[in-house]
Amino acid sequence: MRGEDDQAQVMRRLDELATRVSRTGIPMFTMFLSPAEAGWAQASANRQRVNMSLSGGYEDAERCIACFWEEEAPEEYPIVALEMRWPHQSAPGHRDVLGSVMGLGIKRSCIGDIVLEAERGYLFAERQMADHIAQSLVSAGRIRLQVQPIEGLPQLEPPKGVEKHDTVSSMRLDAVIAAGLNLSRGDAAELITAGHVKLRHLPTERTDARVQEGDAISVRGHGRLVVEEVGNPTKKGRLPLRLIRYGAK
């Protein structure tokens, strides 16, 4: 399958970079990685006994560039922040911006997170592609954009989530999603089997997948859940949860 082939190719490339660092001592950067790919990068670093660190251009970035290194961590990553502005009455969506960038023929690995604020947004790009994106990205959907690189990297506010407390009968994925999104177990199961859910940043269609404290769950169209704490079982055998919900509500 193509997805498996792509995964194998990424893992081979990560192994090659980590191996090169172990032989030369020269730090090596990847392109932007998804959280799951960042996990593979750490595994490659462990196998080659080198260090690995990540940066996405701001704190809590989801997509990051990894650097393999031996003696000293890098102070600067090849990341440029592009500031996007638009007419005051309009605001593009994340999918509009991403679609327009991909429409330029740019690979997903060349860009990091897209952060949209009330009056402006930021697109984090690999340094060699930043100028091309800034010159070519003129719209997102029907909304005109003004795009330019900025000096340094922006100081962004971390996303604000809503805390929720509930109890579940077990730490099955469908049960946790139902609790976190105020859905029935059946509706949660349908989202999972339809392929709309990622657990620990990896797609899964298993309704009975085991969820653990600290796990992140993304549900298409419903935002993201983070399992902050799992308490001791109640007298009735239910498990107390403290969840943080981000994004769509």
N, C-alpha and C positions, 0 to 999 in steps of 0.2 A: 504494500500500500504506500501511496505517496507520503502520507503523514509520517509513517514509520521510517521511510527513506530520508525525509527531511530531518527527523530527529537524529538518526544515525550520523548524518552529515554534520550537524551542529556539534554533536558529541565528539566526533573525530577532530573537528577544528579546535575545539577547546583542549582536547588532549595534546594536539600539536603545539599550541601556544604554551601550555604549561610545560611540556617537554623542552621546548626551546629555551624557556627561562631557566630550567634546571641545568641546562648545558652551558648557557652563555652568561647567565646572571643579569641579562638586560630585561627590564620590565616590558610586558606585552599587554596591549589593550585588545579587548573584543569590540564588536559592535554592540548595539543595545540588545539586551537580553530580557526575556520575560522572566517572571519569578521562578518558574519551573526550570528554565535554562540556567538561571543563576545558581540553582541547586546543583545542576550538572557541572557548572564551572567549579564549584567548591569541591565536588567529588574529584574532578581532574586535578585540582591543586593538591588535594590530599594524596592522590596516587603518586604524584611527582614530588611530594614533600616541599612544595613552595607555598608562599602566602598568596591569598586572594582577597581583594577588597572591591567594593562596589560604590558607584556614584551614579545618580540619575539627574544631577543638577540641582536638586533641592532635597531637603529632609523628607523622608517617607515616600520618595519616588517609587513607583511600581516597576517601571522599566529602567534598567540600569546598564551601564557599561562596566564590565569587570576588568580588573587589572591583576595580572599574575606578577609577582615580584619576590625577590629573595631577601635583600638586605634592608631596603627602605621603601616605605609606601610612597606612592606619588602624591605630590601636592596639587597637581592639576590634571584634569581629565580632558580628553578631546571633545568637550561638550560646549555648544553655543546655545544660548537662549534667544529665541526669536520672539519679539513682542508683536502681537497682532492687535490691531484696533479696527473698529467698524462704526458705522453710523449709530448715533445715540439711540435711535428708536429700535434697532435690531440687534440680535445676538445670535451667532451661529451655534449649532450643536456640536458635540464632540464628534459624532459620526460624519457631519458635514465637513469638518476640518480634515479628519483623517482620510475621508474619501477623496477630497481634493488633492491632498498631498500624494496619495497613492496614484491618483490620476496623472501625476507628473512623471510616472514611471519610476518612482523612488521606492526602494525596498523598505519593508517595515522595520528591518533591523537598523536602518539609518536614522530613525527618529525614536525619541523616547516618549515621555508623557505629554499629553495635551491638557493644560490647565486653563479653564475658562473662568474669568471673574465677571463682575457686572459690566464693566466698560472696556475691558481689554482681556487678552489671553496670552499664554506663553506656550510655545512649541519648542521642545528641547531636541536639538539635532546634532548629529555627528559633525564635527568641525568641517570636514572636507565638503559636506553637502549643504552647509548652512547658507552660503551666499546664493547658491542655485535656488534653494527653496525660497529665500527672501525675495529674489527677483521674479520668480515664476508663480508664486502663490498669490493670486490677485482676488480670489473669491472662495467662499465656502458655501456651497449650495447657491442661493441667489443673493447672498450677502457679500458686498464688496469688502475687501480687506486691505489694510495698509500693514505691511510686514517689514520689520527691520531688526537686525541683530542689536543686542544691547551689550554694554560693557559689563563684564563680570556675569554673575548669576543672580537672579532675583531672590529676595527673602519672602517666601510664600507662607501664608498661614496654613497650618495643618488642617486637613478636612475635619469638619465638626460632625460628629455622629450623635445618634440618639440612644441612650442607654435603656435597656429593657431587661426586666427580670421575669422569669417564668420557670416552670418545672416541666420535665419530660420523663416519659416512662423508660427511655433508653437513649443512648447517644447515637442512634441511627440518624443518617443524614436527613431522611424525610421528616423525622420528628423534630429535629433542631430547626430546619427551615420553616416548618409549620409554626413553631413557637416564635421564631424571630420575625416572621413576616405576617403573623396573624392570619394564617391560612389553615385550611383543613389538611389532614395528613394526605388525603386523596389528591388535593390540588398540588401539594408539594411534590408528591410522587410523580404526577404528570409532568411537572416542570423538569424533574430529573430525567425521566425516561425520554423526554423530548430533546434532550441534549442541551438544555439551557443552563446547566449548573456546572461550576468548577469548584472542586474541593482542594485546598492547598495549591491553587492555581492550575490544577490539572482537570480536564473535562472528565466527568464520570456520569454514567447512567445507572449506577447501582443505588437503589433507594436505601439499601441496608448498609451502605458504606459507613465505617466507624469514624465519628468525629471526636476530636480531642481538644483539650484546653489549649488555646492559642491559635487554633485553626482559623483560616479565612475561607469564607464561602461566598462565591459570586453567583448571583442569579440574574440572568438577562432580563432587563426591564424592571427589576426590583431592587437593584443596588447590591450592596455587599454587607455581609455579616462577619463579625469577628467574635469568637467565643473567648471572652475575657476570663471567665472563671466558672469552674464546675464545682458545686458544693457537695457535701456529704449527703447520702440518701436520707430522705425523710422517713418518718415512721411507716408511711405507706409505700416506701420503696421508690419514690420518684426522686429525680436528680435536679436540684436547683441550678439554674443557669443565670449568668450575667452576660448579656450580649450587647454589642455596639453595632448599630445599623447605620450605614453610610449610603448616600445617594438617593435613588428614587424611593418614594414613600407612597 
